[in-house]
Amino acid sequence: MKKILFLGAAPTQVSPIQYALEQGHRVFTCDYLPENPGHRLAHESFIVSTTDKEAVLELAKRLKIDGIVAYASDPAAPTAAFVAEQMGLPGNPYQSVLTLTRKDLFRTFLKKHGFNVPRSQSFYVREEARVWLNKIGMPAFIKPVDSSGSKGVTRLTDLAKFDEAFDCSLVYSREKMVVIEEQIIRSHHQIAGDGFILNGELIFWCWADEHFDKLCNGLVPIGESFPTQHPNYLLAIAQAESQRLLTLLGMKTGALNFDFVFTEDGRLFFLELGPRNGGCLIPEVIRYATGMDLIKCTVDAALGLPCSEFKINNVEGFWSSYMLHSLEDGVFQELWISDRLMRKIVEQDIWVKTGDKVEKYFGSNQILGTMILRFESMLEMTEMMDNMEQDIQVIVQ
């Protein structure tokens, strides 16, 4: 029996916990929220912050674990790498994982190695940040260097709101550092998706178009649709540049989550390359669309078990995830779903019930439930995903 520690037990992190249990492994979970559902599944759970790497290392040594997973969590990924490095477990170099999960370090690394990168600088001091913003102009993005799920991110178009945006980013930054960077004008949808690296080689990737709610924040994804509409010659550039980046970082094994854009002239800009599985049910949708089970591979690789089933499968059909969210603060009353959307639902998991307080969607921590959808065509999928307010509404009082 192998022992495995999962960093995080939130609803979106349950899938790998369930797989590990099915395989007969002894499962431990830790995070700072005792009510998270993954804790109830584990053999033992511990209320320890996943960002406290020394505390997690002490726990991991005491439990004598064989593997550690930070599933769908950027903040926990450096902790998992640190523990794996200290204990000689399968994983990736701690410094490389830290580089990928810290926006300031990532932008510096990209620029140093000749990747396309927006004009970007990071600041502890507000007035220094204001000077830089005046230099690059607006619109610009104000981001915490180390948050996840788009929490604390603002697209700034009005200088009078700079202080508010800077303070919002500070709230969500453990480092208390804020990135100010220019906006890159993309040619089409932003691209998301997951991949897998084994023995330093990017052996699997599956990319999607990312969708946002124009009536809400507009910066937090509401879902991804597979396959992407981008042409193959651009995707070949993305694959080659991803491999170059991973090689430079000395990445070895495990799941990857991509966010990048192409400009009108075909230049690739990495927004993020997360050293972990994607949120928004990306691995689950990929399993439906291609038959490739990245959840299984993540757990197996973390335990040093063979992962030989990789092949690049084409997406069959038209699939997407959807993150249920509210457009306003209030008390949840009901969920309205159109007849045509009801026919598209393959899976759904609603986390909210009548009488619960809900908040307007500004970050992944405000998701109210999830869905996996299957469509009849690319046109239907794109039209519905870009205008979901016509087919699903969270009714609040």
C-alpha positions as CSV (number, residue, x, y, z in Angstrom):
1,M,0.0,0.0,0.0
2,K,1.4,3.4,-1.1
3,K,0.9,6.5,1.1
4,I,0.0,9.7,-0.7
5,L,-0.6,13.2,0.6
6,F,-2.9,15.6,-1.2
7,L,-2.5,19.3,-0.7
8,G,-6.0,20.6,-0.9
9,A,-9.4,18.9,-0.4
10,A,-11.8,21.3,-2.1
11,P,-14.7,20.1,-4.3
12,T,-12.6,20.5,-7.5
13,Q,-9.7,18.5,-5.9
14,V,-11.7,15.4,-5.1
15,S,-11.2,13.4,-8.3
16,P,-7.6,12.4,-7.7
17,I,-8.4,11.5,-4.1
18,Q,-11.1,9.2,-5.3
19,Y,-8.8,7.6,-7.8
20,A,-6.1,7.0,-5.2
21,L,-8.6,5.4,-2.9
22,E,-9.9,3.1,-5.7
23,Q,-6.3,1.9,-6.2
24,G,-6.0,0.9,-2.6
25,H,-3.5,3.6,-1.6
26,R,-3.5,5.2,1.9
27,V,-4.7,8.7,1.4
28,F,-3.9,11.8,3.5
29,T,-5.2,15.3,2.9
30,C,-4.2,18.7,4.3
31,D,-5.4,22.2,3.9
32,Y,-6.7,24.9,6.3
33,L,-10.4,24.4,5.7
34,P,-11.8,21.6,7.8
35,E,-15.2,21.6,5.9
36,N,-13.6,20.7,2.5
37,P,-15.2,17.5,1.2
38,G,-11.9,15.7,0.4
39,H,-11.1,15.5,4.1
40,R,-14.1,13.2,4.6
41,L,-12.8,10.8,2.0
42,A,-9.3,10.5,3.3
43,H,-8.0,8.0,5.7
44,E,-6.6,10.9,7.7
45,S,-6.9,14.6,7.3
46,F,-4.9,17.5,8.7
47,I,-5.7,21.2,9.1
48,V,-2.4,22.5,7.8
49,S,-2.0,25.3,5.3
50,T,-0.7,24.0,2.0
51,T,1.5,27.1,1.6
52,D,3.4,26.4,4.8
53,K,6.1,24.2,3.2
54,E,8.0,23.5,6.4
55,A,4.9,22.4,8.3
56,V,3.8,20.2,5.4
57,L,7.4,18.7,5.2
58,E,7.2,17.9,8.9
59,L,3.8,16.2,8.4
60,A,5.0,14.3,5.3
61,K,8.1,13.0,7.1
62,R,5.9,11.9,10.0
63,L,3.5,10.1,7.7
64,K,6.4,8.6,5.7
65,I,4.6,9.3,2.4
66,D,5.5,7.8,-1.0
67,G,4.1,10.7,-3.0
68,I,2.6,14.2,-2.8
69,V,0.2,16.0,-5.1
70,A,-0.9,19.6,-5.4
71,Y,-3.9,19.1,-7.7
72,A,-5.2,22.2,-9.4
73,S,-3.5,24.6,-7.0
74,D,-0.8,27.1,-7.9
75,P,-0.2,28.1,-4.2
76,A,0.4,24.5,-3.1
77,A,2.6,23.5,-6.1
78,P,5.8,25.0,-4.6
79,T,5.1,23.2,-1.3
80,A,4.7,19.8,-3.1
81,A,7.9,20.4,-5.1
82,F,9.8,21.4,-1.9
83,V,8.6,18.3,0.0
84,A,9.4,16.0,-2.9
85,E,12.9,17.5,-3.3
86,Q,13.6,17.2,0.4
87,M,12.3,13.6,0.7
88,G,13.6,12.3,-2.7
89,L,10.1,11.7,-4.0
90,P,9.0,12.1,-7.7
91,G,8.6,15.7,-8.5
92,N,10.1,18.8,-10.1
93,P,12.8,21.2,-8.9
94,Y,11.5,23.5,-6.2
95,Q,13.0,26.7,-7.7
96,S,11.6,25.9,-11.2
97,V,8.1,25.3,-9.7
98,L,8.4,28.6,-7.7
99,T,9.4,30.4,-10.9
100,L,6.3,29.1,-12.7
101,T,3.9,30.1,-9.9
102,R,5.3,33.5,-9.2
103,K,4.4,36.0,-11.9
104,D,7.3,38.3,-11.2
105,L,9.8,35.4,-11.4
106,F,8.1,33.9,-14.5
107,R,8.1,37.2,-16.5
108,T,11.8,37.7,-15.7
109,F,12.6,34.2,-16.7
110,L,10.7,34.5,-20.0
111,K,12.4,37.8,-20.9
112,K,15.9,36.4,-20.0
113,H,15.4,33.4,-22.4
114,G,14.0,35.3,-25.4
115,F,10.3,34.5,-25.1
116,N,7.7,37.1,-26.0
117,V,6.7,38.9,-22.8
118,P,4.5,41.9,-22.1
119,R,6.1,45.0,-20.5
120,S,5.8,44.0,-16.9
121,Q,7.3,44.9,-13.5
122,S,6.5,44.0,-9.9
123,F,6.3,46.3,-6.9
124,Y,6.0,46.3,-3.2
125,V,5.7,50.1,-3.2
126,R,2.5,51.8,-4.5
127,E,4.1,55.0,-5.8
128,E,6.8,53.1,-7.7
129,A,4.0,51.1,-9.3
130,R,2.2,54.2,-10.3
131,V,5.2,55.6,-12.1
132,W,5.5,52.4,-14.1
133,L,1.8,52.4,-15.0
134,N,2.2,56.0,-16.3
135,K,5.1,54.7,-18.4
136,I,3.3,51.8,-20.1
137,G,-0.2,53.4,-20.2
138,M,-3.6,51.8,-20.1
139,P,-5.4,49.5,-20.4
140,A,-3.1,47.5,-18.1
141,F,-3.4,44.6,-15.7
142,I,-2.9,44.8,-12.0
143,K,-2.2,41.4,-10.5
144,P,-0.9,39.8,-7.3
145,V,2.4,38.0,-8.0
146,D,1.3,34.8,-6.3
147,S,-2.5,34.3,-6.3
148,S,-4.5,31.8,-8.2
149,G,-7.9,31.5,-9.8
150,S,-7.7,35.1,-11.1
151,K,-8.3,36.4,-7.6
152,G,-7.2,40.1,-7.1
153,V,-6.8,40.8,-10.8
154,T,-8.0,44.0,-12.3
155,R,-8.0,45.3,-15.9
156,L,-7.4,49.0,-15.3
157,T,-8.7,51.6,-17.7
158,D,-9.2,54.5,-15.3
159,L,-6.2,55.9,-13.4
160,A,-8.5,57.2,-10.7
161,K,-9.1,53.5,-9.7
162,F,-5.4,52.6,-9.5
163,D,-5.3,52.7,-5.7
164,E,-8.3,50.5,-5.4
165,A,-6.9,47.9,-7.8
166,F,-3.5,47.9,-6.2
167,D,-5.0,47.4,-2.7
168,C,-7.2,44.6,-4.1
169,S,-4.1,42.8,-5.5
170,L,-2.3,43.2,-2.1
171,V,-5.1,41.4,-0.3
172,Y,-4.6,38.3,-2.4
173,S,-0.7,38.3,-2.4
174,R,1.1,36.4,0.2
175,E,4.3,38.1,-0.9
176,K,2.5,41.5,-0.8
177,M,3.9,42.3,-4.2
178,V,1.9,43.5,-7.2
179,V,2.5,43.0,-11.0
180,I,1.7,45.9,-13.3
181,E,1.8,44.8,-17.0
182,E,0.6,46.0,-20.4
183,Q,-2.4,44.3,-22.0
184,I,-1.6,42.0,-24.9
185,I,-4.2,42.2,-27.7
186,R,-5.0,38.7,-28.6
187,S,-6.2,37.6,-32.1
188,H,-8.9,35.2,-30.9
189,H,-9.9,33.3,-27.7
190,Q,-7.3,32.9,-25.0
191,I,-6.0,29.3,-25.0
192,A,-6.1,27.0,-22.0
193,G,-5.7,23.3,-21.4
194,D,-3.6,20.7,-19.8
195,G,-0.5,18.6,-20.6
196,F,1.8,16.1,-19.1
197,I,5.6,15.9,-18.9
198,L,7.5,12.7,-18.3
199,N,11.3,12.3,-18.2
200,G,11.5,16.0,-19.3
201,E,9.5,15.5,-22.4
202,L,6.1,17.1,-23.1
203,I,4.4,13.9,-24.1
204,F,0.7,15.0,-24.0
205,W,-1.1,18.3,-24.5
206,C,-4.8,19.1,-25.2
207,W,-5.8,22.8,-25.6
208,A,-9.1,24.6,-25.5
209,D,-10.6,28.0,-26.0
210,E,-11.2,29.8,-22.7
211,H,-14.4,31.7,-22.0
212,F,-15.2,34.6,-19.7
213,D,-18.4,36.3,-18.6
214,K,-18.7,39.8,-20.2
215,L,-21.4,40.7,-17.7
216,C,-19.3,40.0,-14.7
217,N,-15.6,40.4,-13.9
218,G,-14.5,39.4,-17.5
219,L,-11.2,38.1,-16.2
220,V,-12.1,34.9,-14.4
221,P,-12.7,31.9,-16.6
222,I,-16.2,30.5,-16.7
223,G,-15.2,27.4,-18.7
224,E,-13.1,25.9,-21.5
225,S,-14.3,24.5,-24.8
226,F,-12.5,21.6,-26.6
227,P,-11.1,21.5,-29.2
228,T,-9.6,25.0,-29.7
229,Q,-10.4,26.8,-32.9
230,H,-6.8,27.9,-33.4
231,P,-5.0,26.5,-36.5
232,N,-2.5,23.7,-36.2
233,Y,0.5,25.8,-37.3
234,L,0.0,28.1,-34.3
235,L,-0.5,25.2,-32.0
236,A,2.8,23.7,-33.3
237,I,4.5,26.9,-32.2
238,A,2.9,26.6,-28.8
239,Q,4.0,23.0,-28.4
240,A,7.6,23.8,-29.4
241,E,7.9,26.8,-27.2
242,S,6.4,24.9,-24.2
243,Q,9.0,22.2,-24.6
244,R,11.8,24.8,-24.8
245,L,10.5,26.5,-21.6
246,L,10.2,23.2,-19.7
247,T,13.6,22.1,-20.8
248,L,15.2,25.4,-19.6
249,L,13.5,25.0,-16.3
250,G,14.6,21.4,-15.9
251,M,11.0,20.2,-15.4
252,K,10.8,16.4,-15.1
253,T,7.4,14.9,-14.4
254,G,3.8,15.7,-13.8
255,A,0.7,17.6,-15.0
256,L,0.8,21.1,-16.6
257,N,-1.8,23.8,-17.0
258,F,-1.5,26.3,-19.9
259,D,-2.8,29.8,-20.5
260,F,-1.5,31.6,-23.5
261,V,-2.5,33.9,-26.4
262,F,-1.5,34.6,-29.9
263,T,-1.4,38.2,-31.4
264,E,-2.6,39.1,-34.8
265,D,0.9,38.7,-36.2
266,G,1.2,35.1,-34.8
267,R,3.4,35.8,-31.7
268,L,2.9,33.5,-28.8
269,F,2.7,35.0,-25.3
270,F,2.6,32.7,-22.2
271,L,0.3,34.1,-19.6
272,E,0.9,31.2,-17.3
273,L,2.3,27.7,-17.4
274,G,1.1,26.1,-14.1
275,P,3.0,23.1,-12.8
276,R,-0.2,21.3,-11.8
277,N,-3.5,20.1,-13.3
278,G,-5.9,22.8,-14.4
279,G,-9.0,23.8,-12.5
280,C,-12.4,24.3,-14.1
281,L,-12.7,20.5,-14.6
282,I,-10.1,20.6,-17.4
283,P,-8.8,17.1,-16.7
284,E,-12.3,15.7,-16.5
285,V,-13.3,17.2,-19.8
286,I,-10.1,16.0,-21.5
287,R,-11.0,12.4,-20.3
288,Y,-14.4,12.7,-22.0
289,A,-13.0,14.3,-25.1
290,T,-9.9,12.2,-25.7
291,G,-10.0,9.2,-23.4
292,M,-6.7,10.3,-21.8
293,D,-7.0,10.2,-18.0
294,L,-4.6,12.9,-16.6
295,I,-6.0,12.4,-13.1
296,K,-4.8,8.8,-13.1
297,C,-1.5,9.8,-14.5
298,T,-1.0,12.6,-11.9
299,V,-1.4,10.2,-9.0
300,D,0.6,7.4,-10.6
301,A,3.5,9.6,-11.5
302,A,3.6,11.1,-8.0
303,L,4.0,7.6,-6.6
304,G,6.7,6.6,-9.1
305,L,4.4,4.2,-10.8
306,P,4.6,3.5,-14.6
307,C,2.8,6.0,-16.9
308,S,3.0,4.5,-20.4
309,E,-0.5,5.1,-21.8
310,F,0.2,8.5,-23.3
311,K,-0.7,9.3,-26.9
312,I,-1.9,12.4,-28.6
313,N,-5.6,11.7,-29.2
314,N,-7.7,14.0,-31.3
315,V,-10.7,15.5,-29.5
316,E,-13.9,13.6,-30.5
317,G,-16.9,15.8,-30.3
318,F,-17.4,19.2,-28.8
319,W,-17.0,19.5,-25.0
320,S,-16.8,22.2,-22.4
321,S,-16.7,22.8,-18.7
322,Y,-18.8,25.5,-17.1
323,M,-18.4,27.2,-13.7
324,L,-21.7,28.2,-12.2
325,H,-21.5,31.7,-10.8
326,S,-23.6,34.7,-9.8
327,L,-23.7,38.1,-11.5
328,E,-24.6,39.9,-8.2
329,D,-24.3,39.6,-4.4
330,G,-27.4,38.3,-2.7
331,V,-29.2,35.2,-1.3
332,F,-29.5,32.3,-3.6
333,Q,-33.1,31.5,-4.6
334,E,-33.0,29.1,-7.6
335,L,-31.1,28.1,-10.7
336,W,-32.8,28.6,-14.1
337,I,-31.5,26.5,-17.0
338,S,-32.9,26.6,-20.5
339,D,-34.3,23.5,-22.2
340,R,-31.6,23.5,-24.8
341,L,-28.8,23.7,-22.2
342,M,-30.4,20.9,-20.1
343,R,-29.9,18.6,-23.1
344,K,-26.2,19.4,-23.2
345,I,-25.4,18.6,-19.5
346,V,-23.3,15.4,-19.1
347,E,-22.4,16.0,-15.5
348,Q,-23.3,18.7,-12.9
349,D,-22.4,19.3,-9.3
350,I,-24.3,22.2,-7.6
351,W,-22.7,23.4,-4.4
352,V,-25.2,26.1,-3.4
353,K,-28.7,25.7,-1.9
354,T,-31.6,28.0,-1.4
355,G,-30.9,30.6,1.3
356,D,-27.1,30.5,0.9
357,K,-25.4,33.9,0.6
358,V,-23.6,34.2,-2.8
359,E,-21.2,36.8,-4.1
360,K,-20.7,38.4,-7.6
361,Y,-18.1,36.3,-9.5
362,F,-14.6,37.9,-9.1
363,G,-12.5,34.8,-8.4
364,S,-12.5,31.0,-8.4
365,N,-13.4,31.0,-4.7
366,Q,-16.9,32.2,-5.7
367,I,-17.8,29.3,-7.9
368,L,-21.2,27.8,-7.0
369,G,-21.0,24.6,-8.9
370,T,-19.7,22.9,-12.0
371,M,-20.9,21.3,-15.2
372,I,-19.6,19.3,-18.1
373,L,-21.4,20.0,-21.4
374,R,-21.4,18.3,-24.8
375,F,-22.5,20.2,-27.9
376,E,-23.4,19.2,-31.5
377,S,-21.0,21.6,-33.3
378,M,-18.2,24.0,-32.8
379,L,-20.5,26.9,-33.8
380,E,-23.1,25.9,-31.3
381,M,-20.5,25.5,-28.5
382,T,-18.8,28.8,-29.2
383,E,-22.1,30.7,-29.4
384,M,-23.5,29.3,-26.3
385,M,-20.3,29.5,-24.2
386,D,-19.8,33.1,-25.1
387,N,-23.4,34.0,-24.2
388,M,-24.3,31.6,-21.4
389,E,-26.5,34.2,-19.7
390,Q,-29.1,33.3,-22.3
391,D,-29.2,29.7,-21.0
392,I,-28.4,29.7,-17.3
393,Q,-29.1,32.2,-14.6
394,V,-28.5,32.2,-10.8
395,I,-31.5,33.9,-9.3
396,V,-30.7,35.8,-6.1
397,Q,-32.7,38.0,-3.7
